[in-house]
């Protein structure tokens, strides 16, 4: 807990928050859903997105919506967050269960991303928005370069651009469920556009499943020929 507080730059009033934020689901199998970081990850993902979007909007006034979207998606992608979390030393904090210990680098990569987001959620609840903003920008600002606005798009960012442009709505993603052991699950998600189910996908993480669902939706909506490198990166 003290290491987590050092990384975040905040002494927690509610110690349970930070302890929950570093607890992998495999360590609390069979217990309540709020015993691991998953609920805090959900909150942290939304807070992180709002902070990054606001900062990009103010920092890059010359960028259009598409460029801002690509830059934001790059910054909050699993690749970036896991790298930042690793450099911060988050890997030393995570409490794993026995079933997760044999997953190696793949399991750690996903856990680093998830725990970064759960720590953001915990910090927001305990310290408020400004402290959370300070931590997020302190860790992500070095990666906020305009060049990221021009990298190949992920399926999710491509689908969002297309639906906002042509249908004036943003896609939503719903988790249908997961199967398999805790150390090697398979998630299934659907992409909803205008309230209709337009794509379905599976993956080894929720974000990978959402990415696959977005790609399926792009194809079903008839945009596949115009999607360029949409499938070249995973969100």
C-alpha positions as CSV (number, residue, x, y, z in Angstrom):
1,X,0.0,0.0,0.0
2,X,2.8,2.4,0.8
3,X,4.4,1.7,-2.5
4,X,1.1,2.5,-4.3
5,X,0.8,5.7,-2.3
6,X,4.3,6.7,-3.3
7,X,3.5,6.1,-7.0
8,X,0.3,8.1,-6.8
9,X,1.7,10.8,-4.6
10,X,-1.2,10.5,-2.2
11,X,-1.7,9.1,1.3
12,X,-5.1,7.3,1.3
13,X,-7.7,8.0,3.9
14,X,-9.5,4.8,2.8
15,X,-6.9,2.1,2.8
16,X,-9.3,-0.5,1.4
17,X,-9.6,1.5,-1.8
18,X,-5.9,1.2,-2.7
19,X,-5.7,-2.4,-1.6
20,X,-8.6,-3.3,-3.7
21,X,-7.1,-1.4,-6.7
22,X,-4.1,-3.7,-6.7
23,X,-5.9,-7.0,-6.2
24,X,-6.2,-9.2,-9.3
25,X,-9.4,-11.1,-9.7
26,X,-7.5,-14.4,-9.5
27,X,-6.6,-13.6,-5.9
28,X,-10.2,-13.4,-4.8
29,X,-11.9,-16.1,-6.8
30,X,-15.3,-17.0,-5.4
31,X,-15.6,-13.7,-3.5
32,X,-17.8,-10.6,-4.2
33,X,-17.2,-8.7,-7.4
34,X,-15.9,-5.7,-5.5
35,X,-13.1,-7.7,-3.9
36,X,-10.8,-7.1,-6.9
37,X,-9.9,-4.2,-9.0
38,X,-12.6,-4.7,-11.6
39,X,-15.1,-2.1,-10.4
40,X,-12.4,0.5,-9.8
41,X,-11.0,-0.2,-13.2
42,X,-14.4,0.6,-14.7
43,X,-14.5,3.9,-12.9
44,X,-10.9,4.7,-13.6
45,X,-11.3,4.1,-17.3
46,X,-14.0,6.8,-17.5
47,X,-12.1,9.3,-15.4
48,X,-9.0,8.7,-17.4
49,X,-10.8,9.2,-20.7
50,X,-12.3,12.5,-19.5
51,X,-9.0,13.9,-18.2
52,X,-7.1,12.9,-21.4
53,X,-9.8,14.3,-23.7
54,X,-9.9,17.6,-21.9
55,X,-6.2,18.0,-21.9
56,X,-5.9,17.1,-25.6
57,X,-8.8,19.5,-26.5
58,X,-6.9,22.4,-24.8
59,X,-3.4,21.4,-25.8
60,X,-4.0,20.9,-29.5
61,X,-6.5,23.5,-30.7
62,X,-5.5,23.0,-34.3
63,X,-6.5,19.3,-34.4
64,X,-9.9,18.2,-35.8
65,X,-12.2,15.6,-34.1
66,X,-10.7,12.7,-35.9
67,X,-7.1,13.6,-35.0
68,X,-8.1,14.1,-31.3
69,X,-9.9,10.8,-31.3
70,X,-6.9,8.9,-32.7
71,X,-4.5,10.6,-30.2
72,X,-6.8,9.9,-27.3
73,X,-7.2,6.2,-28.3
74,X,-3.4,5.8,-28.6
75,X,-2.9,7.3,-25.1
76,X,-5.4,5.2,-23.3
77,X,-4.6,2.0,-25.2
78,X,-3.5,-1.1,-23.4
79,X,-0.1,-0.8,-25.0
80,X,0.6,2.7,-23.7
81,X,-1.0,2.2,-20.2
82,X,0.8,-1.1,-19.6
83,X,4.1,0.5,-20.6
84,X,3.5,3.5,-18.3
85,X,2.4,1.3,-15.4
86,X,5.5,-0.9,-15.8
87,X,7.8,2.2,-15.8
88,X,6.1,3.4,-12.6
89,X,6.7,0.1,-10.9
90,X,3.0,-0.9,-10.7
91,X,4.0,-4.5,-11.5
92,X,5.5,-4.9,-8.0
93,X,2.2,-4.0,-6.4
94,X,-0.2,-6.4,-8.0
95,X,-1.6,-9.2,-5.8
96,X,-2.1,-12.3,-8.0
97,X,-3.8,-15.6,-7.2
98,X,-2.2,-19.0,-7.9
99,X,-4.1,-19.5,-11.1
100,X,-2.6,-16.4,-12.7
101,X,1.0,-17.0,-11.8
102,X,1.7,-19.1,-14.9
103,X,0.4,-16.7,-17.5
104,X,3.7,-15.0,-17.9
105,X,4.1,-11.7,-19.9
106,X,0.6,-11.8,-21.4
107,X,-1.0,-11.9,-18.0
108,X,1.2,-9.1,-16.6
109,X,0.6,-6.9,-19.7
110,X,-3.2,-7.0,-19.1
111,X,-2.9,-6.6,-15.4
112,X,-0.6,-3.6,-15.7
113,X,-3.1,-1.8,-17.9
114,X,-6.1,-2.7,-15.6
115,X,-4.4,-1.7,-12.4
116,X,-3.3,1.6,-13.8
117,X,-7.0,2.3,-14.5
118,X,-8.1,1.0,-11.1
119,X,-5.6,3.1,-9.3
120,X,-6.9,6.2,-11.2
121,X,-10.4,5.2,-9.9
122,X,-9.2,4.8,-6.3
123,X,-7.3,8.0,-6.4
124,X,-10.4,9.9,-7.7
125,X,-12.6,8.5,-5.0
126,X,-10.1,9.3,-2.2
127,X,-8.4,12.5,-3.3
128,X,-10.7,14.1,-5.9
129,X,-10.4,15.2,-9.5
130,X,-7.4,17.6,-9.3
131,X,-5.1,15.1,-7.6
132,X,-6.2,12.5,-10.2
133,X,-5.6,14.8,-13.0
134,X,-2.1,15.7,-11.7
135,X,-1.2,12.0,-11.6
136,X,-2.6,11.1,-15.0
137,X,-1.0,14.1,-16.8
138,X,2.3,13.5,-15.0
139,X,2.5,9.9,-16.2
140,X,1.0,10.4,-19.7
141,X,2.1,13.8,-20.8
142,X,5.5,12.6,-22.2
143,X,3.5,10.5,-24.6
144,X,1.1,13.3,-25.8
145,X,2.8,13.9,-29.1
146,X,0.9,15.1,-32.2
147,X,2.5,12.3,-34.2
148,X,0.2,9.8,-32.5
149,X,-2.8,11.4,-34.2
150,X,-1.6,10.0,-37.5
151,X,-0.7,6.4,-36.5
152,X,-2.9,3.6,-38.1
153,X,-6.3,3.6,-36.5
154,X,-7.6,0.9,-34.2
155,X,-11.0,-0.7,-35.1
156,X,-12.7,1.1,-32.2
157,X,-11.5,4.6,-33.2
158,X,-12.3,3.9,-36.9
159,X,-15.8,2.8,-36.1
160,X,-16.4,5.8,-33.8
161,X,-15.2,8.2,-36.6
162,X,-17.4,6.6,-39.2
163,X,-20.6,6.4,-37.1
164,X,-20.2,9.9,-35.8
165,X,-19.7,11.2,-39.3
166,X,-22.5,9.3,-41.1
167,X,-25.0,8.3,-38.3
168,X,-24.4,11.1,-35.8
169,X,-24.0,8.6,-32.9
170,X,-21.1,6.9,-31.1
171,X,-20.8,3.1,-30.8
172,X,-21.3,1.4,-27.5
173,X,-19.9,-1.9,-26.3
174,X,-21.6,-4.6,-24.1
175,X,-19.9,-7.6,-22.5
176,X,-21.9,-10.7,-23.1
177,X,-19.8,-12.9,-20.8
178,X,-16.6,-14.8,-20.4
179,X,-15.7,-18.4,-20.3
180,X,-12.6,-20.5,-19.4
181,X,-10.4,-20.5,-16.4
182,X,-9.5,-17.3,-14.6
183,X,-5.9,-17.4,-15.8
184,X,-6.9,-17.7,-19.5
185,X,-10.5,-16.4,-20.1
186,X,-12.2,-15.7,-23.4
187,X,-14.4,-12.6,-23.5
188,X,-17.3,-12.0,-25.9
189,X,-18.5,-8.5,-26.6
190,X,-20.9,-6.8,-29.0
191,X,-20.8,-3.4,-30.7
192,X,-24.0,-1.5,-30.6
193,X,-24.7,1.3,-33.1
194,X,-27.8,3.4,-32.8
195,X,-29.2,0.8,-30.3
196,X,-28.7,-2.0,-32.8
197,X,-26.2,-4.9,-32.4
198,X,-23.9,-4.5,-35.4
199,X,-20.8,-6.5,-34.5
200,X,-19.6,-9.3,-32.3
201,X,-16.1,-10.3,-31.2
202,X,-14.1,-12.4,-28.8
203,X,-10.7,-12.0,-27.3
204,X,-8.4,-12.7,-24.3
205,X,-9.4,-9.4,-22.7
206,X,-12.5,-7.2,-22.7
207,X,-10.7,-4.6,-24.8
208,X,-9.5,-7.2,-27.3
209,X,-13.1,-8.5,-27.6
210,X,-14.4,-4.9,-28.1
211,X,-11.8,-4.4,-30.8
212,X,-12.9,-7.5,-32.6
213,X,-16.5,-6.5,-32.3
214,X,-15.7,-3.1,-33.8
215,X,-14.0,-4.6,-36.8
216,X,-17.0,-6.9,-37.3
217,X,-19.3,-3.9,-37.2
218,X,-17.1,-2.0,-39.7
219,X,-17.4,-4.9,-42.2
220,X,-21.2,-5.3,-41.6
221,X,-21.8,-1.6,-42.1
222,X,-20.0,-1.8,-45.5
223,X,-17.0,0.3,-44.5
224,X,-14.4,-2.5,-44.8
225,X,-13.0,-1.3,-48.1
226,X,-12.4,2.2,-46.7
227,X,-11.0,1.2,-43.3
228,X,-7.3,1.3,-44.3
229,X,-5.3,0.0,-41.5
230,X,-8.2,-0.3,-39.1
231,X,-7.3,-3.9,-38.1
232,X,-3.6,-3.2,-37.6
233,X,-3.8,-2.3,-33.9
234,X,-5.6,-3.6,-30.9
235,X,-7.2,-1.1,-28.6
